[in-house]
Amino acid sequence: MDFDLILVLGIVIGVLTIPAILSAVLDGGAPRVATIAAVVSGGMIVYAAYNKPGGYEVGELPEVFTSVVAKFVN
């Protein structure tokens, strides 16, 4: 699997866990599933960053997102 895809999926999952965590906390429950999703997301991001030769820089992220989206659109 492509490291760029793993990174983008990890970031997207991480962003989607934020509302789930807030919803669970505001409802008075424990955010169990959202916490697991956040851990998986972090693991995906770390895996992609460590295994890509040269790693990633913050300035590269928009280009990485657009290249991954372009692969699926075309």
mmCIF file of the N, C-alpha and C atoms, coordinates in Angstrom:
data_MODEL
# 
_entry.id   MODEL 
# 
loop_
_atom_site.group_PDB 
_atom_site.id 
_atom_site.type_symbol 
_atom_site.label_atom_id 
_atom_site.label_alt_id 
_atom_site.label_comp_id 
_atom_site.label_asym_id 
_atom_site.label_entity_id 
_atom_site.label_seq_id 
_atom_site.pdbx_PDB_ins_code 
_atom_site.Cartn_x 
_atom_site.Cartn_y 
_atom_site.Cartn_z 
_atom_site.occupancy 
_atom_site.B_iso_or_equiv 
_atom_site.pdbx_formal_charge 
_atom_site.auth_seq_id 
_atom_site.auth_comp_id 
_atom_site.auth_asym_id 
_atom_site.auth_atom_id 
_atom_site.pdbx_PDB_model_num 
ATOM 1   N N  . MET A 1 1  ? 0.851   -1.180 0.000   1.00 0.00 ? 1  MET A N  1 
ATOM 2   C CA . MET A 1 1  ? 0.000   0.000  0.000   1.00 0.00 ? 1  MET A CA 1 
ATOM 3   C C  . MET A 1 1  ? 0.890   1.235  0.000   1.00 0.00 ? 1  MET A C  1 
ATOM 4   N N  . ASP A 1 2  ? 0.431   2.262  -0.631  1.00 0.00 ? 2  ASP A N  1 
ATOM 5   C CA . ASP A 1 2  ? 1.158   3.510  -0.777  1.00 0.00 ? 2  ASP A CA 1 
ATOM 6   C C  . ASP A 1 2  ? 1.201   4.255  0.561   1.00 0.00 ? 2  ASP A C  1 
ATOM 7   N N  . PHE A 1 3  ? 2.387   4.754  0.919   1.00 0.00 ? 3  PHE A N  1 
ATOM 8   C CA . PHE A 1 3  ? 2.525   5.466  2.190   1.00 0.00 ? 3  PHE A CA 1 
ATOM 9   C C  . PHE A 1 3  ? 1.731   6.765  2.194   1.00 0.00 ? 3  PHE A C  1 
ATOM 10  N N  . ASP A 1 4  ? 1.605   7.405  1.029   1.00 0.00 ? 4  ASP A N  1 
ATOM 11  C CA . ASP A 1 4  ? 0.799   8.629  0.964   1.00 0.00 ? 4  ASP A CA 1 
ATOM 12  C C  . ASP A 1 4  ? -0.662  8.329  1.292   1.00 0.00 ? 4  ASP A C  1 
ATOM 13  N N  . LEU A 1 5  ? -1.167  7.233  0.769   1.00 0.00 ? 5  LEU A N  1 
ATOM 14  C CA . LEU A 1 5  ? -2.555  6.838  1.049   1.00 0.00 ? 5  LEU A CA 1 
ATOM 15  C C  . LEU A 1 5  ? -2.752  6.535  2.531   1.00 0.00 ? 5  LEU A C  1 
ATOM 16  N N  . ILE A 1 6  ? -1.810  5.841  3.124   1.00 0.00 ? 6  ILE A N  1 
ATOM 17  C CA . ILE A 1 6  ? -1.904  5.517  4.556   1.00 0.00 ? 6  ILE A CA 1 
ATOM 18  C C  . ILE A 1 6  ? -1.899  6.799  5.388   1.00 0.00 ? 6  ILE A C  1 
ATOM 19  N N  . LEU A 1 7  ? -1.040  7.743  5.012   1.00 0.00 ? 7  LEU A N  1 
ATOM 20  C CA . LEU A 1 7  ? -0.983  9.014  5.735   1.00 0.00 ? 7  LEU A CA 1 
ATOM 21  C C  . LEU A 1 7  ? -2.301  9.773  5.625   1.00 0.00 ? 7  LEU A C  1 
ATOM 22  N N  . VAL A 1 8  ? -2.832  9.873  4.414   1.00 0.00 ? 8  VAL A N  1 
ATOM 23  C CA . VAL A 1 8  ? -4.077  10.620 4.212   1.00 0.00 ? 8  VAL A CA 1 
ATOM 24  C C  . VAL A 1 8  ? -5.235  9.947  4.944   1.00 0.00 ? 8  VAL A C  1 
ATOM 25  N N  . LEU A 1 9  ? -5.327  8.627  4.873   1.00 0.00 ? 9  LEU A N  1 
ATOM 26  C CA . LEU A 1 9  ? -6.388  7.920  5.598   1.00 0.00 ? 9  LEU A CA 1 
ATOM 27  C C  . LEU A 1 9  ? -6.257  8.122  7.107   1.00 0.00 ? 9  LEU A C  1 
ATOM 28  N N  . GLY A 1 10 ? -5.035  8.098  7.602   1.00 0.00 ? 10 GLY A N  1 
ATOM 29  C CA . GLY A 1 10 ? -4.816  8.332  9.027   1.00 0.00 ? 10 GLY A CA 1 
ATOM 30  C C  . GLY A 1 10 ? -5.245  9.720  9.457   1.00 0.00 ? 10 GLY A C  1 
ATOM 31  N N  . ILE A 1 11 ? -4.944  10.718 8.643   1.00 0.00 ? 11 ILE A N  1 
ATOM 32  C CA . ILE A 1 11 ? -5.349  12.086 8.972   1.00 0.00 ? 11 ILE A CA 1 
ATOM 33  C C  . ILE A 1 11 ? -6.867  12.234 8.907   1.00 0.00 ? 11 ILE A C  1 
ATOM 34  N N  . VAL A 1 12 ? -7.491  11.648 7.882   1.00 0.00 ? 12 VAL A N  1 
ATOM 35  C CA . VAL A 1 12 ? -8.945  11.751 7.747   1.00 0.00 ? 12 VAL A CA 1 
ATOM 36  C C  . VAL A 1 12 ? -9.647  11.056 8.912   1.00 0.00 ? 12 VAL A C  1 
ATOM 37  N N  . ILE A 1 13 ? -9.184  9.865  9.272   1.00 0.00 ? 13 ILE A N  1 
ATOM 38  C CA . ILE A 1 13 ? -9.780  9.160  10.416  1.00 0.00 ? 13 ILE A CA 1 
ATOM 39  C C  . ILE A 1 13 ? -9.585  9.978  11.691  1.00 0.00 ? 13 ILE A C  1 
ATOM 40  N N  . GLY A 1 14 ? -8.410  10.567 11.854  1.00 0.00 ? 14 GLY A N  1 
ATOM 41  C CA . GLY A 1 14 ? -8.148  11.389 13.030  1.00 0.00 ? 14 GLY A CA 1 
ATOM 42  C C  . GLY A 1 14 ? -9.062  12.587 13.125  1.00 0.00 ? 14 GLY A C  1 
ATOM 43  N N  . VAL A 1 15 ? -9.306  13.235 12.003  1.00 0.00 ? 15 VAL A N  1 
ATOM 44  C CA . VAL A 1 15 ? -10.208 14.396 11.997  1.00 0.00 ? 15 VAL A CA 1 
ATOM 45  C C  . VAL A 1 15 ? -11.638 13.958 12.309  1.00 0.00 ? 15 VAL A C  1 
ATOM 46  N N  . LEU A 1 16 ? -12.039 12.802 11.796  1.00 0.00 ? 16 LEU A N  1 
ATOM 47  C CA . LEU A 1 16 ? -13.405 12.330 12.044  1.00 0.00 ? 16 LEU A CA 1 
ATOM 48  C C  . LEU A 1 16 ? -13.622 11.852 13.482  1.00 0.00 ? 16 LEU A C  1 
ATOM 49  N N  . THR A 1 17 ? -12.561 11.559 14.212  1.00 0.00 ? 17 THR A N  1 
ATOM 50  C CA . THR A 1 17 ? -12.728 11.142 15.608  1.00 0.00 ? 17 THR A CA 1 
ATOM 51  C C  . THR A 1 17 ? -13.024 12.317 16.536  1.00 0.00 ? 17 THR A C  1 
ATOM 52  N N  . ILE A 1 18 ? -12.662 13.523 16.122  1.00 0.00 ? 18 ILE A N  1 
ATOM 53  C CA . ILE A 1 18 ? -12.871 14.688 16.995  1.00 0.00 ? 18 ILE A CA 1 
ATOM 54  C C  . ILE A 1 18 ? -14.350 14.886 17.327  1.00 0.00 ? 18 ILE A C  1 
ATOM 55  N N  . PRO A 1 19 ? -15.254 14.915 16.341  1.00 0.00 ? 19 PRO A N  1 
ATOM 56  C CA . PRO A 1 19 ? -16.674 15.055 16.706  1.00 0.00 ? 19 PRO A CA 1 
ATOM 57  C C  . PRO A 1 19 ? -17.202 13.867 17.509  1.00 0.00 ? 19 PRO A C  1 
ATOM 58  N N  . ALA A 1 20 ? -16.687 12.668 17.228  1.00 0.00 ? 20 ALA A N  1 
ATOM 59  C CA . ALA A 1 20 ? -17.142 11.495 17.971  1.00 0.00 ? 20 ALA A CA 1 
ATOM 60  C C  . ALA A 1 20 ? -16.724 11.578 19.438  1.00 0.00 ? 20 ALA A C  1 
ATOM 61  N N  . ILE A 1 21 ? -15.514 12.042 19.687  1.00 0.00 ? 21 ILE A N  1 
ATOM 62  C CA . ILE A 1 21 ? -15.052 12.193 21.071  1.00 0.00 ? 21 ILE A CA 1 
ATOM 63  C C  . ILE A 1 21 ? -15.867 13.271 21.781  1.00 0.00 ? 21 ILE A C  1 
ATOM 64  N N  . LEU A 1 22 ? -16.059 14.405 21.124  1.00 0.00 ? 22 LEU A N  1 
ATOM 65  C CA . LEU A 1 22 ? -16.842 15.484 21.738  1.00 0.00 ? 22 LEU A CA 1 
ATOM 66  C C  . LEU A 1 22 ? -18.272 15.055 22.025  1.00 0.00 ? 22 LEU A C  1 
ATOM 67  N N  . SER A 1 23 ? -18.877 14.335 21.100  1.00 0.00 ? 23 SER A N  1 
ATOM 68  C CA . SER A 1 23 ? -20.247 13.870 21.295  1.00 0.00 ? 23 SER A CA 1 
ATOM 69  C C  . SER A 1 23 ? -20.347 12.926 22.482  1.00 0.00 ? 23 SER A C  1 
ATOM 70  N N  . ALA A 1 24 ? -19.409 12.002 22.587  1.00 0.00 ? 24 ALA A N  1 
ATOM 71  C CA . ALA A 1 24 ? -19.447 11.048 23.690  1.00 0.00 ? 24 ALA A CA 1 
ATOM 72  C C  . ALA A 1 24 ? -19.223 11.744 25.030  1.00 0.00 ? 24 ALA A C  1 
ATOM 73  N N  . VAL A 1 25 ? -18.303 12.680 25.070  1.00 0.00 ? 25 VAL A N  1 
ATOM 74  C CA . VAL A 1 25 ? -18.010 13.375 26.323  1.00 0.00 ? 25 VAL A CA 1 
ATOM 75  C C  . VAL A 1 25 ? -19.193 14.255 26.739  1.00 0.00 ? 25 VAL A C  1 
ATOM 76  N N  . LEU A 1 26 ? -19.791 14.950 25.781  1.00 0.00 ? 26 LEU A N  1 
ATOM 77  C CA . LEU A 1 26 ? -20.920 15.822 26.116  1.00 0.00 ? 26 LEU A CA 1 
ATOM 78  C C  . LEU A 1 26 ? -22.155 15.032 26.524  1.00 0.00 ? 26 LEU A C  1 
ATOM 79  N N  . ASP A 1 27 ? -22.298 13.809 26.031  1.00 0.00 ? 27 ASP A N  1 
ATOM 80  C CA . ASP A 1 27 ? -23.416 12.956 26.429  1.00 0.00 ? 27 ASP A CA 1 
ATOM 81  C C  . ASP A 1 27 ? -23.156 12.236 27.749  1.00 0.00 ? 27 ASP A C  1 
ATOM 82  N N  . GLY A 1 28 ? -21.966 12.397 28.290  1.00 0.00 ? 28 GLY A N  1 
ATOM 83  C CA . GLY A 1 28 ? -21.644 11.788 29.571  1.00 0.00 ? 28 GLY A CA 1 
ATOM 84  C C  . GLY A 1 28 ? -21.123 10.365 29.469  1.00 0.00 ? 28 GLY A C  1 
ATOM 85  N N  . GLY A 1 29 ? -20.833 9.916  28.271  1.00 0.00 ? 29 GLY A N  1 
ATOM 86  C CA . GLY A 1 29 ? -20.320 8.552  28.097  1.00 0.00 ? 29 GLY A CA 1 
ATOM 87  C C  . GLY A 1 29 ? -18.823 8.546  27.878  1.00 0.00 ? 29 GLY A C  1 
ATOM 88  N N  . ALA A 1 30 ? -18.301 7.350  27.814  1.00 0.00 ? 30 ALA A N  1 
ATOM 89  C CA . ALA A 1 30 ? -16.879 7.190  27.554  1.00 0.00 ? 30 ALA A CA 1 
ATOM 90  C C  . ALA A 1 30 ? -16.674 7.028  26.044  1.00 0.00 ? 30 ALA A C  1 
ATOM 91  N N  . PRO A 1 31 ? -15.749 7.759  25.463  1.00 0.00 ? 31 PRO A N  1 
ATOM 92  C CA . PRO A 1 31 ? -15.529 7.682  24.020  1.00 0.00 ? 31 PRO A CA 1 
ATOM 93  C C  . PRO A 1 31 ? -14.649 6.490  23.632  1.00 0.00 ? 31 PRO A C  1 
ATOM 94  N N  . ARG A 1 32 ? -15.159 5.288  23.848  1.00 0.00 ? 32 ARG A N  1 
ATOM 95  C CA . ARG A 1 32 ? -14.348 4.088  23.626  1.00 0.00 ? 32 ARG A CA 1 
ATOM 96  C C  . ARG A 1 32 ? -13.989 3.885  22.162  1.00 0.00 ? 32 ARG A C  1 
ATOM 97  N N  . VAL A 1 33 ? -14.977 3.866  21.303  1.00 0.00 ? 33 VAL A N  1 
ATOM 98  C CA . VAL A 1 33 ? -14.723 3.617  19.878  1.00 0.00 ? 33 VAL A CA 1 
ATOM 99  C C  . VAL A 1 33 ? -13.924 4.765  19.271  1.00 0.00 ? 33 VAL A C  1 
ATOM 100 N N  . ALA A 1 34 ? -14.248 5.980  19.656  1.00 0.00 ? 34 ALA A N  1 
ATOM 101 C CA . ALA A 1 34 ? -13.514 7.128  19.130  1.00 0.00 ? 34 ALA A CA 1 
ATOM 102 C C  . ALA A 1 34 ? -12.056 7.104  19.584  1.00 0.00 ? 34 ALA A C  1 
ATOM 103 N N  . THR A 1 35 ? -11.803 6.647  20.779  1.00 0.00 ? 35 THR A N  1 
ATOM 104 C CA . THR A 1 35 ? -10.435 6.545  21.263  1.00 0.00 ? 35 THR A CA 1 
ATOM 105 C C  . THR A 1 35 ? -9.670  5.488  20.489  1.00 0.00 ? 35 THR A C  1 
ATOM 106 N N  . ILE A 1 36 ? -10.303 4.372  20.220  1.00 0.00 ? 36 ILE A N  1 
ATOM 107 C CA . ILE A 1 36 ? -9.662  3.332  19.419  1.00 0.00 ? 36 ILE A CA 1 
ATOM 108 C C  . ILE A 1 36 ? -9.373  3.853  18.016  1.00 0.00 ? 36 ILE A C  1 
ATOM 109 N N  . ALA A 1 37 ? -10.316 4.588  17.433  1.00 0.00 ? 37 ALA A N  1 
ATOM 110 C CA . ALA A 1 37 ? -10.104 5.161  16.105  1.00 0.00 ? 37 ALA A CA 1 
ATOM 111 C C  . ALA A 1 37 ? -8.960  6.174  16.126  1.00 0.00 ? 37 ALA A C  1 
ATOM 112 N N  . ALA A 1 38 ? -8.838  6.943  17.190  1.00 0.00 ? 38 ALA A N  1 
ATOM 113 C CA . ALA A 1 38 ? -7.750  7.913  17.300  1.00 0.00 ? 38 ALA A CA 1 
ATOM 114 C C  . ALA A 1 38 ? -6.401  7.213  17.403  1.00 0.00 ? 38 ALA A C  1 
ATOM 115 N N  . VAL A 1 39 ? -6.343  6.114  18.134  1.00 0.00 ? 39 VAL A N  1 
ATOM 116 C CA . VAL A 1 39 ? -5.102  5.353  18.256  1.00 0.00 ? 39 VAL A CA 1 
ATOM 117 C C  . VAL A 1 39 ? -4.721  4.733  16.910  1.00 0.00 ? 39 VAL A C  1 
ATOM 118 N N  . VAL A 1 40 ? -5.701  4.185  16.202  1.00 0.00 ? 40 VAL A N  1 
ATOM 119 C CA . VAL A 1 40 ? -5.446  3.615  14.879  1.00 0.00 ? 40 VAL A CA 1 
ATOM 120 C C  . VAL A 1 40 ? -4.970  4.707  13.931  1.00 0.00 ? 40 VAL A C  1 
ATOM 121 N N  . SER A 1 41 ? -5.606  5.857  13.996  1.00 0.00 ? 41 SER A N  1 
ATOM 122 C CA . SER A 1 41 ? -5.220  6.985  13.156  1.00 0.00 ? 41 SER A CA 1 
ATOM 123 C C  . SER A 1 41 ? -3.777  7.408  13.428  1.00 0.00 ? 41 SER A C  1 
ATOM 124 N N  . GLY A 1 42 ? -3.443  7.545  14.671  1.00 0.00 ? 42 GLY A N  1 
ATOM 125 C CA . GLY A 1 42 ? -2.070  7.905  15.031  1.00 0.00 ? 42 GLY A CA 1 
ATOM 126 C C  . GLY A 1 42 ? -1.067  6.869  14.578  1.00 0.00 ? 42 GLY A C  1 
ATOM 127 N N  . GLY A 1 43 ? -1.438  5.605  14.711  1.00 0.00 ? 43 GLY A N  1 
ATOM 128 C CA . GLY A 1 43 ? -0.557  4.535  14.254  1.00 0.00 ? 43 GLY A CA 1 
ATOM 129 C C  . GLY A 1 43 ? -0.333  4.580  12.751  1.00 0.00 ? 43 GLY A C  1 
ATOM 130 N N  . MET A 1 44 ? -1.385  4.871  12.005  1.00 0.00 ? 44 MET A N  1 
ATOM 131 C CA . MET A 1 44 ? -1.251  4.967  10.549  1.00 0.00 ? 44 MET A CA 1 
ATOM 132 C C  . MET A 1 44 ? -0.346  6.130  10.153  1.00 0.00 ? 44 MET A C  1 
ATOM 133 N N  . ILE A 1 45 ? -0.498  7.253  10.835  1.00 0.00 ? 45 ILE A N  1 
ATOM 134 C CA . ILE A 1 45 ? 0.323   8.431  10.531  1.00 0.00 ? 45 ILE A CA 1 
ATOM 135 C C  . ILE A 1 45 ? 1.792   8.152  10.854  1.00 0.00 ? 45 ILE A C  1 
ATOM 136 N N  . VAL A 1 46 ? 2.046   7.573  12.008  1.00 0.00 ? 46 VAL A N  1 
ATOM 137 C CA . VAL A 1 46 ? 3.424   7.266  12.398  1.00 0.00 ? 46 VAL A CA 1 
ATOM 138 C C  . VAL A 1 46 ? 4.037   6.225  11.469  1.00 0.00 ? 46 VAL A C  1 
ATOM 139 N N  . TYR A 1 47 ? 3.267   5.199  11.110  1.00 0.00 ? 47 TYR A N  1 
ATOM 140 C CA . TYR A 1 47 ? 3.754   4.163  10.204  1.00 0.00 ? 47 TYR A CA 1 
ATOM 141 C C  . TYR A 1 47 ? 4.155   4.754  8.859   1.00 0.00 ? 47 TYR A C  1 
ATOM 142 N N  . ALA A 1 48 ? 3.298   5.609  8.305   1.00 0.00 ? 48 ALA A N  1 
ATOM 143 C CA . ALA A 1 48 ? 3.597   6.212  7.006   1.00 0.00 ? 48 ALA A CA 1 
ATOM 144 C C  . ALA A 1 48 ? 4.798   7.140  7.096   1.00 0.00 ? 48 ALA A C  1 
ATOM 145 N N  . ALA A 1 49 ? 4.897   7.907  8.170   1.00 0.00 ? 49 ALA A N  1 
ATOM 146 C CA . ALA A 1 49 ? 5.991   8.863  8.313   1.00 0.00 ? 49 ALA A CA 1 
ATOM 147 C C  . ALA A 1 49 ? 7.339   8.167  8.490   1.00 0.00 ? 49 ALA A C  1 
ATOM 148 N N  . TYR A 1 50 ? 7.356   7.066  9.225   1.00 0.00 ? 50 TYR A N  1 
ATOM 149 C CA . TYR A 1 50 ? 8.619   6.372  9.459   1.00 0.00 ? 50 TYR A CA 1 
ATOM 150 C C  . TYR A 1 50 ? 9.056   5.499  8.297   1.00 0.00 ? 50 TYR A C  1 
ATOM 151 N N  . ASN A 1 51 ? 8.132   4.999  7.533   1.00 0.00 ? 51 ASN A N  1 
ATOM 152 C CA . ASN A 1 51 ? 8.497   4.074  6.466   1.00 0.00 ? 51 ASN A CA 1 
ATOM 153 C C  . ASN A 1 51 ? 8.726   4.724  5.114   1.00 0.00 ? 51 ASN A C  1 
ATOM 154 N N  . LYS A 1 52 ? 8.267   5.948  4.920   1.00 0.00 ? 52 LYS A N  1 
ATOM 155 C CA . LYS A 1 52 ? 8.533   6.634  3.652   1.00 0.00 ? 52 LYS A CA 1 
ATOM 156 C C  . LYS A 1 52 ? 9.971   7.131  3.681   1.00 0.00 ? 52 LYS A C  1 
ATOM 157 N N  . PRO A 1 53 ? 10.737  6.815  2.655   1.00 0.00 ? 53 PRO A N  1 
ATOM 158 C CA . PRO A 1 53 ? 12.121  7.322  2.611   1.00 0.00 ? 53 PRO A CA 1 
ATOM 159 C C  . PRO A 1 53 ? 12.139  8.852  2.607   1.00 0.00 ? 53 PRO A C  1 
ATOM 160 N N  . GLY A 1 54 ? 12.818  9.417  3.566   1.00 0.00 ? 54 GLY A N  1 
ATOM 161 C CA . GLY A 1 54 ? 12.879  10.869 3.688   1.00 0.00 ? 54 GLY A CA 1 
ATOM 162 C C  . GLY A 1 54 ? 11.772  11.457 4.543   1.00 0.00 ? 54 GLY A C  1 
ATOM 163 N N  . GLY A 1 55 ? 10.760  10.681 4.857   1.00 0.00 ? 55 GLY A N  1 
ATOM 164 C CA . GLY A 1 55 ? 9.662   11.146 5.695   1.00 0.00 ? 55 GLY A CA 1 
ATOM 165 C C  . GLY A 1 55 ? 8.804   12.200 5.013   1.00 0.00 ? 55 GLY A C  1 
ATOM 166 N N  . TYR A 1 56 ? 8.043   12.915 5.801   1.00 0.00 ? 56 TYR A N  1 
ATOM 167 C CA . TYR A 1 56 ? 7.152   13.964 5.308   1.00 0.00 ? 56 TYR A CA 1 
ATOM 168 C C  . TYR A 1 56 ? 7.496   15.273 5.989   1.00 0.00 ? 56 TYR A C  1 
ATOM 169 N N  . GLU A 1 57 ? 7.251   16.368 5.273   1.00 0.00 ? 57 GLU A N  1 
ATOM 170 C CA . GLU A 1 57 ? 7.340   17.694 5.864   1.00 0.00 ? 57 GLU A CA 1 
ATOM 171 C C  . GLU A 1 57 ? 5.941   18.294 5.854   1.00 0.00 ? 57 GLU A C  1 
ATOM 172 N N  . VAL A 1 58 ? 5.695   19.217 6.753   1.00 0.00 ? 58 VAL A N  1 
ATOM 173 C CA . VAL A 1 58 ? 4.361   19.812 6.869   1.00 0.00 ? 58 VAL A CA 1 
ATOM 174 C C  . VAL A 1 58 ? 3.962   20.499 5.562   1.00 0.00 ? 58 VAL A C  1 
ATOM 175 N N  . GLY A 1 59 ? 4.898   21.114 4.883   1.00 0.00 ? 59 GLY A N  1 
ATOM 176 C CA . GLY A 1 59 ? 4.607   21.793 3.633   1.00 0.00 ? 59 GLY A CA 1 
ATOM 177 C C  . GLY A 1 59 ? 4.207   20.860 2.506   1.00 0.00 ? 59 GLY A C  1 
ATOM 178 N N  . GLU A 1 60 ? 4.525   19.570 2.644   1.00 0.00 ? 60 GLU A N  1 
ATOM 179 C CA . GLU A 1 60 ? 4.181   18.581 1.623   1.00 0.00 ? 60 GLU A CA 1 
ATOM 180 C C  . GLU A 1 60 ? 2.742   18.087 1.720   1.00 0.00 ? 60 GLU A C  1 
ATOM 181 N N  . LEU A 1 61 ? 2.097   18.282 2.854   1.00 0.00 ? 61 LEU A N  1 
ATOM 182 C CA . LEU A 1 61 ? 0.788   17.668 3.082   1.00 0.00 ? 61 LEU A CA 1 
ATOM 183 C C  . LEU A 1 61 ? -0.277  18.073 2.059   1.00 0.00 ? 61 LEU A C  1 
ATOM 184 N N  . PRO A 1 62 ? -0.393  19.336 1.660   1.00 0.00 ? 62 PRO A N  1 
ATOM 185 C CA . PRO A 1 62 ? -1.398  19.637 0.628   1.00 0.00 ? 62 PRO A CA 1 
ATOM 186 C C  . PRO A 1 62 ? -1.139  18.897 -0.680  1.00 0.00 ? 62 PRO A C  1 
ATOM 187 N N  . GLU A 1 63 ? 0.122   18.792 -1.066  1.00 0.00 ? 63 GLU A N  1 
ATOM 188 C CA . GLU A 1 63 ? 0.467   18.069 -2.292  1.00 0.00 ? 63 GLU A CA 1 
ATOM 189 C C  . GLU A 1 63 ? 0.165   16.582 -2.161  1.00 0.00 ? 63 GLU A C  1 
ATOM 190 N N  . VAL A 1 64 ? 0.413   16.026 -0.985  1.00 0.00 ? 64 VAL A N  1 
ATOM 191 C CA . VAL A 1 64 ? 0.124   14.612 -0.748  1.00 0.00 ? 64 VAL A CA 1 
ATOM 192 C C  . VAL A 1 64 ? -1.382  14.368 -0.842  1.00 0.00 ? 64 VAL A C  1 
ATOM 193 N N  . PHE A 1 65 ? -2.175  15.240 -0.219  1.00 0.00 ? 65 PHE A N  1 
ATOM 194 C CA . PHE A 1 65 ? -3.637  15.095 -0.280  1.00 0.00 ? 65 PHE A CA 1 
ATOM 195 C C  . PHE A 1 65 ? -4.136  15.154 -1.719  1.00 0.00 ? 65 PHE A C  1 
ATOM 196 N N  . THR A 1 66 ? -3.664  16.149 -2.466  1.00 0.00 ? 66 THR A N  1 
ATOM 197 C CA . THR A 1 66 ? -4.148  16.280 -3.840  1.00 0.00 ? 66 THR A CA 1 
ATOM 198 C C  . THR A 1 66 ? -3.706  15.118 -4.713  1.00 0.00 ? 66 THR A C  1 
ATOM 199 N N  . SER A 1 67 ? -2.514  14.584 -4.485  1.00 0.00 ? 67 SER A N  1 
ATOM 200 C CA . SER A 1 67 ? -2.074  13.449 -5.297  1.00 0.00 ? 67 SER A CA 1 
ATOM 201 C C  . SER A 1 67 ? -2.887  12.193 -4.989  1.00 0.00 ? 67 SER A C  1 
ATOM 202 N N  . VAL A 1 68 ? -3.236  11.985 -3.730  1.00 0.00 ? 68 VAL A N  1 
ATOM 203 C CA . VAL A 1 68 ? -4.049  10.821 -3.373  1.00 0.00 ? 68 VAL A CA 1 
ATOM 204 C C  . VAL A 1 68 ? -5.459  10.959 -3.950  1.00 0.00 ? 68 VAL A C  1 
ATOM 205 N N  . VAL A 1 69 ? -6.041  12.139 -3.841  1.00 0.00 ? 69 VAL A N  1 
ATOM 206 C CA . VAL A 1 69 ? -7.382  12.360 -4.402  1.00 0.00 ? 69 VAL A CA 1 
ATOM 207 C C  . VAL A 1 69 ? -7.346  12.208 -5.921  1.00 0.00 ? 69 VAL A C  1 
ATOM 208 N N  . ALA A 1 70 ? -6.299  12.713 -6.556  1.00 0.00 ? 70 ALA A N  1 
ATOM 209 C CA . ALA A 1 70 ? -6.184  12.615 -8.013  1.00 0.00 ? 70 ALA A CA 1 
ATOM 210 C C  . ALA A 1 70 ? -6.077  11.165 -8.472  1.00 0.00 ? 70 ALA A C  1 
ATOM 211 N N  . LYS A 1 71 ? -5.416  10.319 -7.687  1.00 0.00 ? 71 LYS A N  1 
ATOM 212 C CA . LYS A 1 71 ? -5.308  8.900  -8.038  1.00 0.00 ? 71 LYS A CA 1 
ATOM 213 C C  . LYS A 1 71 ? -6.674  8.230  -8.064  1.00 0.00 ? 71 LYS A C  1 
ATOM 214 N N  . PHE A 1 72 ? -7.557  8.628  -7.145  1.00 0.00 ? 72 PHE A N  1 
ATOM 215 C CA . PHE A 1 72 ? -8.868  7.987  -7.075  1.00 0.00 ? 72 PHE A CA 1 
ATOM 216 C C  . PHE A 1 72 ? -9.870  8.605  -8.042  1.00 0.00 ? 72 PHE A C  1 
ATOM 217 N N  . VAL A 1 73 ? -9.689  9.861  -8.376  1.00 0.00 ? 73 VAL A N  1 
ATOM 218 C CA . VAL A 1 73 ? -10.606 10.507 -9.310  1.00 0.00 ? 73 VAL A CA 1 
ATOM 219 C C  . VAL A 1 73 ? -10.351 10.012 -10.733 1.00 0.00 ? 73 VAL A C  1 
ATOM 220 N N  . ASN A 1 74 ? -9.094  9.865  -11.073 1.00 0.00 ? 74 ASN A N  1 
ATOM 221 C CA . ASN A 1 74 ? -8.761  9.417  -12.437 1.00 0.00 ? 74 ASN A CA 1 
ATOM 222 C C  . ASN A 1 74 ? -8.864  7.952  -12.587 1.00 0.00 ? 74 ASN A C  1 
# 
